[in-house]
Amino acid sequence: MFTLTFVRRDHKPNEIYYYQKNSDAIYHFQLFKDDDSGLYHRILLEDESQLIDTIDY
């Protein structure tokens, strides 16, 4: 199982999305590579608790 976690800047609860397919998780993750909304501090892409990639803002 793949997990995409959005760590919010406003300290509200993290937004967590679960995926069965790696390709679906990566697609969602890449949608936020150039995000300039200011909503998120960090986005984490994980596979079974192993960090695959991260975006830091």
C-alpha positions as CSV (number, residue, x, y, z in Angstrom):
1,M,0.0,0.0,0.0
2,F,1.2,3.5,-0.9
3,T,0.5,6.5,1.2
4,L,0.6,10.2,0.3
5,T,0.6,12.5,3.3
6,F,0.1,16.3,3.0
7,V,1.5,18.1,6.1
8,R,-0.4,21.4,6.4
9,R,1.2,24.8,7.3
10,D,-1.9,25.8,9.4
11,H,-1.3,22.8,11.7
12,K,-4.6,21.2,10.9
13,P,-4.6,17.4,10.7
14,N,-2.5,15.9,7.9
15,E,-4.4,14.9,4.8
16,I,-3.6,11.2,4.1
17,Y,-4.5,9.3,0.9
18,Y,-4.0,5.6,0.3
19,Y,-3.3,3.8,-3.0
20,Q,-3.0,0.2,-4.1
21,K,-1.1,1.1,-7.2
22,N,2.3,2.9,-7.1
23,S,1.4,4.6,-10.4
24,D,-1.7,6.3,-8.9
25,A,0.2,7.5,-5.9
26,I,3.0,8.9,-8.0
27,Y,0.5,10.6,-10.3
28,H,-1.2,12.4,-7.4
29,F,2.2,13.3,-5.9
30,Q,3.5,14.8,-9.1
31,L,0.4,17.0,-9.4
32,F,1.8,19.0,-6.5
33,K,5.5,19.4,-7.6
34,D,4.9,23.1,-8.5
35,D,2.2,23.9,-6.0
36,D,2.2,27.5,-4.9
37,S,-0.9,27.5,-2.8
38,G,0.9,27.8,0.5
39,L,-1.3,25.2,2.1
40,Y,1.4,22.6,2.7
41,H,4.7,22.4,4.4
42,R,5.7,19.0,3.1
43,I,4.2,16.2,1.0
44,L,5.4,12.6,1.7
45,L,5.2,9.6,-0.6
46,E,5.6,6.3,1.3
47,D,5.4,2.6,0.6
48,E,4.8,0.5,3.8
49,S,6.4,3.1,6.0
50,Q,9.4,3.5,3.8
51,L,9.9,7.0,2.4
52,I,10.0,7.1,-1.4
53,D,10.0,10.8,-2.1
54,T,9.2,14.2,-0.5
55,I,8.4,17.7,-1.5
56,D,9.4,20.5,0.9
57,Y,8.0,24.0,0.5
